[in-house]
Amino acid sequence: IIENLPFSEYLKVEALSNSAMENFLLSPAHYRYFKRHPKPNTEATLFGTLVHTAILEPENISKYVVKPEDYDGRTKAGKEWKAQIEEAGQIAVDRSDLESANRVGEELRNMQEMNLGAVIRSSKKELSVFWVKDGIRRKARLDIYSEQTAAIVDVKTTRHPRKDAFEREIWSRGYHRKCAWYKEGIEANGLPYKISLFIAIDNNDGPRDYKPYLLLPEVLDLGIKQND
């Protein structure tokens, strides 16, 4: 287990990850293709990264810079401004996105439901985990792990944070397999595990609602069997 490992260094480690297995589930050809052609970031993934920073690393939120009101990425001036920002190691975002991310981060760190605020405050964040099973090197990157409560928390931006919609997304995106993968890595390193929690955050324009969810043990067991 390695704390504070830069994500770029984590990606360099040759080991099987959950995302790689999800590609392999489509076909071996998909696995090989995405190993050679990593998926680019989109506006949706950019907001997800912004929210992760606001919740898990609020001390690093200053790397995000609000776009000027007259910003247009298609113009010469807009492209030059963005290039300057990126050269300085910063990321341009909309003001509304930054304000929403900061609000969600602050509210979650103080949330009493499921004792989530205490879990987040007492946890290790962006934790890189490595282990070997059946002769296969494996790795995982956990958003939040609290040894004190033996809880794993996964932050997810989603189209609909309401229960019925997010349950469908769990099945369609294999989030139960991801939680099972995290559990395996934590236990392989001798750490305790009790529960898996999701924080589902609305990725659409609007109030950016969010809800915490507990993954049922029988669903996690299914994820373990599918991973194996």
Sequence and secondary structure as in RCSB ss.txt:
>XXXX:A:sequence
IIENLPFSEYLKVEALSNSAMENFLLSPAHYRYFKRHPKPNTEATLFGTLVHTAILEPENISKYVVKPEDYDGRT
KAGKEWKAQIEEAGQIAVDRSDLESANRVGEELRNMQEMNLGAVIRSSKKELSVFWVKDGIRRKARLDIYSEQTA
AIVDVKTTRHPRKDAFEREIWSRGYHRKCAWYKEGIEANGLPYKISLFIAIDNNDGPRDYKPYLLLPEVLDLGIK
QND
>XXXX:A:secstr
 BSS  HHHHHHS SB HHHHHHHHH HHHHHHHHHS     HHHHHHHHHHHHHH GGGGGGEEE  TT  TTS
HHHHHHHHHHHHTT EEE HHHHHHHHHHHHHHHT  GGGHHHHHHTSEEEEEEEEEETTEEEEEEEEEEETTTT
EEEEEEEES  SHHHHHHHHHHHTHHHHHHHHHHHHHHTT    EEEEEEEE SSSS  EEEEE  HHHHHHHHH
HH 
